[in-house]
Amino acid sequence: MNITWHAQFAGSWLDRVRQGREPHAVLLAGPAGVGKRAAAAWIASLRLGNGARSDMPQYPAELPSHADLRVISPPEDKESIGIDQIRELVAEFSLTSYKGKGKVAIIEPANAMTINAANSLLKTLEEPPGDALLILVADKSGKLPATIFSRCQRIDFAVPAVADGLEWLDRLQPGAVWPQALALAGNAPLAAITALEQLDTHIAMGRDFAAVGSGSASALEIAAKWTKLDAPFVLDWLARQVQHGAILGLTGKKTGVSGVIDESVLKRIDRRNLFCYLDIINGLRGQPAGSFNKQLTLESLLIDWSEGLKNTGQDPLRDPMR
């Protein structure tokens, strides 16, 4: 199924191919769920001569099976891409192409590279051997070193218009409750597919968060309940809700996220600390999941919420980032 909001990107890339102006290194950046990995697979198919099935990226994405393609991701038991993985890639790029079309590597997520791994890639990014093509995929491009940016051609992918996303999702699975799933996914259509599967969990978390804010549920009990969920899922959900509340508090405009934080909730909390609270959550989202105690962190976040954010950012002992 064509990822229709990639039409402009795909047309521009095909023009480059026809004119022989493909970059040696490209960074595909943007939020999760907009199809960057599908774009990477499509670019790789075009480059290696496997014959892309369409004139634009497809869902579900299918990586070509090819001897000259390498995909570098964190090992199953780790959260980061290490220097040894990059060194192996650099050594392989120095070898002759198996099928004469050059070599292609996809590094995803590129923001998972350690500093040493990123540094070991710099020379290859600047002077890729032969017809090599490096494709970096980043959901959090802000975590990449500036030296990586300067050596790649960056292509930014944004979420499509809500109407376009809903039209595409309804063709994928007619009749599903896509508006709510898309809002929960931050309007990223591919992320909405997962959100639809987790819709009951989202709704239950919304009730829990509202109950903690109103004082009708214990922050400790809800933290114990949420500890059973994956930390990145919980933190991403919290970040979307708090961001929605911050925008609503400043502008009075709703963002489309289901109404866990409404104007009545905002009246009970210290709005001055809402952005500080969001900063703490986003800081945790940028850390490896195993680098903090999940239950204590959730307890701290939910206690702050139950107290109306009055002490957020003021007591370092209550800051889960410390």
N, C-alpha and C positions, 0 to 999 in steps of 0.2 A: 504494500500500500504506500503510495507516494506521500512523503512528508511535505505537504503542499506549501507550508510557510518557508520552505527552503528554496522556493523557485528562483528568487533573485540571486541567492548565493550560488545555486547550481548553474544558472545561466552565465554568471560572471566567471566561474571556474572553467566551464567548458570553453569560453572565449579564450582564456589563458592557455588551455591545452592546445587549441587550434593554432594559436599564435606562437606557441613554444615559449611561453612566459611563466611557466610554473615555478614557484619558489622552491628552494632546496629544503626549507624548513618552514612549517606553518603552525601557528598556535590557534586552536579552535577554543574560544573562550565564551563563557556565558553560564547562566544558572543551570542547575541540573534539570533534566526533563525536557529540554528543547531539541534534542536530537543531534548533539555534537558527535556522539560515538557512531551514529548512523552515517553522518557526514564523513567521518574518518574512514569508515569501511568503504564508502562509495568512492572516495578519492583514491584509496588503495587499489580498488578494483580497476579503476580507469588507468592508473599508472602502470599496473602490472599486466595489463592487457587481458584481464580475465573477462572483460565484457560486462560492464555494469548492466543490470537488468532494466534500468530506467535512466531517463535523463535527469533524475534527481534522487536524493537519498530515500531509502525505503524503511518502513517499519513492518516487521521486526528487522533490525539490522543483521546482515549476514557478512561476516568476514570471509574474504576469499581464501580458499585453501591453496597456498602457494609457497614454494620453497624459499622465495626471496622476501617473505613477509615475516616480521617479528612483532609480537605484541608484548610490551613490557608493562606489568602491573605489580602491585604489592603481592608478595607470596601469601598463601592462604593463612599462615600463622603470624603475619606481620601487618602493620598499618602503613608501612613506608616502602618506597623503592630505594634500594641500597646501591652503594657505589659499585659493588661487584656486578650487579645486573647491568649497569651502564657500561662498565669496562668490557664486559662480554659483548655487548651490542657494538661498541666502538671497534673491537677487534673483528667482529663478523663483518662490519661494513667495509673493512679494508680488503676483504676477499672478493673474488670475481663473482658476479651475478650468475646464478645457476642457469637462468633461462634468457639472459641477455637483455632484460628489460630494466635492469637496475635493481636496487634494494629499497624496501620500504619498511619503516618501523613506526608503530603507533605506541606512544607512551601515554598511559592513562590510568589514573589521573596524574597529570604532570606535577600538580601541586603536592603530590605525595612523595616526590623525590627529596631525599635528605640534601643538605647543603653541599656535602661532599659529592653526592651523586650528580647534582646539578652542575657543579664546577667541572666535573670530569667530562661532561657533555659539551662544554662550551666550544672547544676547538672544532669538534665535529659539526656543531651547529653553524660555525662560521665558515668552515671549508669542508662540506660533505664530500666524500670521495665519489668520483664517477657520477653516475645518475641516481645517487641515493636521495631518498626523500624521507624526512623526519616529520611526523605528524604528532603534535602535542595536544592533548585534550585536557582542559582545566575547568572545573566547576568553580574554583576559588583562585582566580588568577592573581589576586592580591598577595598570595603566599609564595608566588614565584619570584626569584631574584630578578632585579632589573637587568642583569646581564643576559638572562634568557630572553626577555622581551626584545632587547636590542638586536638579537640575532635571528629572530623569527618574524615572518609576516603574520600579523595578527588579524584574525577574522572573528568578529563578535557576533554572537547569536543571541537574539532577544526573544522573550516570550511573544507569541503572536497575539493579535487582538482577540479578546474573549469570544466574540462571535465566530471568528475563524477557527479557534480552538474547539469550540462546541460543535461546529459543523463537522470538523474532522473526526472528533470522538464519536459523534452520533452515527457516522458512516461505519466506524469501526465496530460499534456495538449499539445498535438502535435501541432506544427505550430506557437506557440506563440513566441513573440520576447524576448525569455529568455536571450540571451546574455546581452542585455542592462539592463534588470531587475535584473539579477544576479550581474552585476557590480555595479549597484546602491545600492544593498543590501549588499555590502561588501563581495560578494561571499557566503553568507549564504542562502542555497536554500529555506528554509521555509520563510525567510524574503523576498525572491525574489517574492513569491506569492503575498504578499501585495504590493511590489514595482511595479509589473505588473499592478495592479489595479490603481496605482497612477502615472503611467508613464507620462501621459500628464502634471501632476503637476510638476514632476521632470524636464521635458523638459522646461516648462515655467520658472521655478526657475533658470535653467541654463542660459536661455536668459537674465533674470533679473540681475543675478549676473555678467554676462559678461558685460552687459550694464552699470552697476554701476562702474565696474572697468575701463571701457573705457571712462567714463564721459558722455555717451550719455543718461543716465537716472539718475533721482534724487534719492539719497539714502533715502530721507524722503518718497518719493512716493512709492518706492519699500518696505520700512519697513511697511508702512501703508497697503500695499497689503498683505504682508507676515503675518501681525498680525492676519489676518483672519484664518490662518492655526494653527494647534496645535504646541505649542512651542517645545516639544520634537522632532517632525518630522522635523521642520526647523533646529534645532540645530544639529541633527544627520546628516542631509543632508550637512549642512555647514562643519561639522567636516570631513566628508568623502572627500569633495572637497578640503579642505585646506590640509588634509593629503596627498592627491594625488599630490597637488602642491608642498608640501615640499619634497616628495620623488623624483618627477620629477626634482626639482631644484637641489637636491643634487647628484642624480645619472644619470639623463637623461633618466630614465626608466619610462614608463607609467604603471599605476597600473590597468588599465582596467576600471576605473571610466570614465564616459562620459566626453569629453574634455572641461569642462567649464574653467579650468585653464590650459593653454598651455604655451609654451615657450615664446610666444609674450607677454602674460599677466605677466609672471614672470619677464620680462625685465623692466616692469613699476613699480614694487613694491619693497619694501625694504625686501629682502629675510632674512636678519638678524632677522627681527621681525615676520617672518612667524610662527615660532614655538611658540613665545609668543602669537600670535593671536590664534593659535590652543589650547594653554593652557587655555586661557580665555574661549573659546567655550566649551572645555571639563569640565572646572569648572562649567559652567552654566548647562551643561548636568547632572552633579551630584547633582544639587539642585532640590528640589520640584518645579514644574512648577509655583505654586502660590507665590513663595518666591521672585520674581523679577517682575518688570514692563515689560511686553513683548514688548510693542511698543518702549519704551525708550531704552531697551536693543538692539533690532534689529536696531534701528536708530544709536546707537553708533557703533555697529559692521559694519554696511554698510557704515557709514561715514568714519570709519577707512579704509575700503576697497577702497572707492572712492579716498582717499588721498594716496593710495599706501602703507599703513601701516607705514607711516613715524613717526607717533606719538603714535603708539601702545605701551602700557605698560609704557609710559613716563609721561602721565598726569593722575593722579589718578581720576580726575573728569570725565575723558572720559572712565574709566574702568568700565564696567557694573557690575563687581564683587563687586564694592565698594558701 
